[in-house]
Amino acid sequence: MRCLLFAFISLLTACAVPAPPSITEPPPRLTGGWTLKSAPPPTPPYLFNSNTEAFEAVQKWQKAPGEITFHDGNFLIVIPAKDIPKQASGDFVEAIMAAIH
């Protein structure tokens, strides 16, 4: 009986809908002193229904030279990092990841 109850609870947990993310647009400030100065005209955020959809979007994305593209959870993150030192772009990616979580 306990095994059946455990299996049922595991099944319900697996089917649970994840909570919507708390961030849906670029934050105005990030750790490390990063501040949003300008942004392109508003576009829908690259937020997908699932981690799988975001991963698939990364695979299909046509990357521009110097662009950093990755996914984290339901987010597709695209950073136009052309002509930015690797250390600075790496620090920025870490700040983005911290803001999402």
Long-range contacts (C-beta under 8 A, 24 or more apart in sequence): 18-74, 21-47, 21-73, 21-74, 21-75, 21-100, 23-99, 23-100, 27-99, 30-92, 30-95, 30-96, 30-98, 30-99, 31-95, 31-98, 31-99, 32-91, 32-92, 32-94, 32-95, 34-92, 34-95, 45-75, 46-75, 46-76, 46-77, 46-78, 47-74, 47-75, 47-76, 48-74, 48-75, 48-76, 49-74, 50-74, 68-93, 72-97, 72-100, 73-100, 75-100
